Amino acid sequence: MKNGMNDRFLEGVESKEIFSLGHSNRRWEEFLPLLVSAEIRTLVDVRSVPYSRRFPWFIGRRLERQLREAGIRYVHKESLGGKRPAMGPHPEASGVAETFRSYVLHMRSDEFQQGLFELMFLARTEGPVAFICAEREPTDCHRQFLSDALVQVGFRVRHLIDVDIIRDHHLHPAAQTGPDGVIGYPSQQEGLPL
C-alpha cells in the first residue's frame, strides 16, 4: 500500500484471510450454501455495476435483501470494480491481457487504494468476508488482480469455486512490486537487450 498508516493498521491483525468468488450462472439455492459453507458474514460486491440481466437474484438491491434474510451483510465497493475506461499503453500493465490493463492502472489510483483499505478493514472487523464478481474462475476476472494486491500486503486469499473446492490464490506470473510499493505487471520482455 502507498500509505504507511495502512501498514500500521494491519499490525496485530489476527486474521488476514479473505475469500473470493464469482456468482457465475448459479441458482440462488446453489449460491447461498457456498457462503454458508465458508461461514461468510459479509459479502463485498466488487462489480462496477451490481447487475445481472440473466440472473436477477444477483442484482445489488435484491442480493442485499436476500443476504440480509440469511444474516449476511452486503457491501458494494464500486471503487474496486472491474470495468474501467480504456487507457493507453503503460509499462506497468504490459504483462497482462489487454482486457485487464485498465484495471491494473486503476489499482495505482487513490480511489482503488482507499477501497482496498476499506475491504481489509471489513475483513478485520466483520469477517469472514468474501468479495464477489461475476466470473466463476478468478483468472478470468479482475479478482485475480485484486487478490494479488491483498496477497502483497499479507492477506491469504481463498477462492471459493464450489462448496467442496477452495483454492489458495497465486500471484499472476507478471506481478512485481514497484519501488513505490504498488504492484505492477510489466512485460517480461521489457528491458531485454536487442
C-alpha positions in Angstrom: 0.0 0.0 0.0 1.1 3.5 -0.6 0.2 4.8 2.8 2.3 3.7 5.8 -0.7 4.4 8.1 -2.4 1.4 6.4 0.6 -0.8 7.3 0.3 0.2 10.9 -3.4 -0.5 10.8 -2.7 -4.1 9.8 -0.2 -4.7 12.6 -1.7 -7.2 15.1 -4.5 -8.2 12.7 -5.4 -11.7 13.9 -6.9 -13.0 10.7 -5.7 -11.9 7.4 -7.9 -14.3 5.4 -10.4 -13.3 2.9 -12.5 -15.2 0.3 -13.2 -14.5 -3.3 -16.0 -15.9 -5.5 -17.8 -15.5 -8.7 -21.6 -15.8 -8.9 -21.4 -17.2 -12.4 -24.7 -18.9 -13.5 -25.5 -20.3 -10.1 -29.1 -20.5 -8.9 -29.7 -18.8 -5.5 -30.1 -22.3 -4.0 -26.6 -23.1 -5.0 -25.0 -19.8 -4.1 -26.2 -19.3 -0.6 -24.8 -22.7 0.6 -21.4 -21.7 -0.8 -21.4 -18.6 1.5 -22.7 -20.6 4.5 -20.1 -23.4 3.9 -17.3 -20.8 4.4 -19.2 -19.0 7.3 -19.2 -15.7 5.4 -20.6 -12.9 7.5 -20.0 -10.0 5.0 -20.2 -10.1 1.2 -18.4 -7.3 -0.6 -19.6 -6.8 -4.2 -16.7 -5.7 -6.4 -18.7 -5.4 -9.6 -18.6 -1.8 -11.0 -22.4 -2.2 -11.6 -24.1 -4.8 -9.4 -26.5 -6.1 -12.1 -27.2 -9.3 -13.9 -29.7 -9.4 -16.8 -29.9 -13.3 -16.8 -29.7 -13.9 -13.1 -31.8 -11.3 -11.3 -31.1 -12.7 -7.8 -27.6 -11.1 -8.2 -28.9 -7.6 -8.8 -27.5 -5.4 -6.0 -30.7 -4.5 -4.1 -32.2 -7.9 -4.4 -28.9 -9.6 -3.4 -28.7 -7.3 -0.4 -32.2 -8.2 0.7 -31.7 -11.9 0.3 -28.4 -11.9 2.1 -29.9 -9.8 5.0 -32.6 -12.5 5.4 -29.8 -15.1 5.6 -27.9 -13.0 8.3 -25.1 -11.9 5.9 -24.2 -8.2 5.4 -23.9 -6.9 1.8 -21.5 -4.0 0.9 -21.0 -2.6 -2.6 -17.4 -1.3 -3.4 -17.6 0.4 -6.8 -14.0 1.6 -6.2 -12.8 -2.0 -6.6 -15.0 -2.7 -9.7 -13.5 -4.2 -12.8 -14.9 -2.4 -15.8 -12.7 0.7 -16.3 -12.4 3.1 -19.2 -9.8 2.0 -21.7 -6.4 3.6 -21.3 -3.4 3.8 -23.5 -0.3 1.5 -23.2 1.6 1.7 -19.9 4.7 -0.3 -18.9 3.1 -1.2 -15.5 0.3 -3.1 -17.3 2.0 -4.5 -20.4 2.4 -8.0 -18.9 -1.4 -8.7 -18.7 -4.1 -9.3 -21.2 -5.4 -6.1 -22.8 -8.9 -6.6 -21.2 -7.3 -6.1 -17.7 -4.8 -3.3 -18.4 -7.2 -0.5 -17.4 -7.9 -2.2 -14.1 -4.2 -2.7 -13.4 -3.7 1.0 -14.0 -6.7 1.8 -11.8 -5.0 -0.1 -9.0 -2.5 2.7 -8.8 -5.2 5.3 -8.1 -6.1 6.7 -4.6 -9.7 5.5 -5.2 -8.6 1.9 -5.5 -6.1 2.2 -2.6 -8.9 3.6 -0.4 -11.3 0.8 -1.5 -8.6 -1.8 -0.8 -8.0 -0.4 2.7 -11.8 -0.4 3.4 -12.0 -4.1 2.2 -9.2 -5.0 4.5 -10.9 -3.2 7.4 -14.1 -5.1 6.8 -12.1 -8.4 6.7 -10.6 -7.5 10.1 -13.8 -6.3 11.7 -16.6 -8.2 10.0 -15.0 -11.5 8.9 -15.2 -13.9 7.5 -15.5 -11.7 4.4 -15.8 -12.7 0.7 -15.7 -10.4 -2.3 -17.7 -11.2 -5.4 -17.8 -10.6 -9.1 -19.5 -12.5 -11.9 -16.9 -14.9 -13.4 -16.5 -18.3 -11.6 -12.8 -18.5 -12.2 -10.7 -15.7 -10.7 -8.2 -15.9 -13.6 -11.0 -14.8 -15.9 -11.8 -11.8 -13.8 -10.3 -8.7 -12.2 -10.5 -10.6 -8.9 -7.1 -12.0 -10.0 -5.5 -8.6 -9.6 -7.5 -7.5 -6.5 -6.4 -10.8 -4.9 -2.7 -10.0 -5.9 -3.0 -6.7 -4.1 -4.3 -8.4 -1.0 -1.6 -11.1 -1.0 1.0 -8.4 -1.5 0.1 -6.8 1.9 0.0 -10.2 3.7 -3.6 -11.5 3.3 -4.4 -15.1 2.5 -7.0 -15.1 -0.4 -9.0 -18.2 -0.8 -11.1 -18.7 -3.9 -14.5 -20.4 -3.3 -15.0 -22.3 -6.5 -17.6 -24.6 -5.1 -18.7 -25.9 -1.7 -16.0 -28.6 -1.8 -13.4 -26.7 -4.0 -11.4 -23.9 -2.3 -8.1 -22.8 -3.8 -5.5 -20.5 -2.4 -4.6 -17.6 -4.6 -1.4 -17.5 -6.5 0.1 -14.3 -7.9 -0.2 -13.5 -11.6 3.1 -14.5 -13.3 3.9 -10.9 -14.2 3.2 -9.4 -10.8 6.1 -7.3 -9.4 6.1 -4.8 -6.5 7.4 -1.5 -7.8 9.7 1.0 -6.0 6.6 2.9 -5.0 5.3 -0.2 -3.2 2.4 -0.7 -5.7 2.0 -3.9 -7.5 2.6 -3.8 -11.3 2.6 -6.2 -14.2 5.4 -5.2 -16.6 6.1 -7.3 -19.6 8.8 -9.9 -19.1 10.3 -8.8 -22.5 10.8 -5.2 -21.3 14.4 -4.3 -20.7 15.9 -7.2 -22.6 18.8 -6.2 -24.8 18.1 -6.3 -28.6 
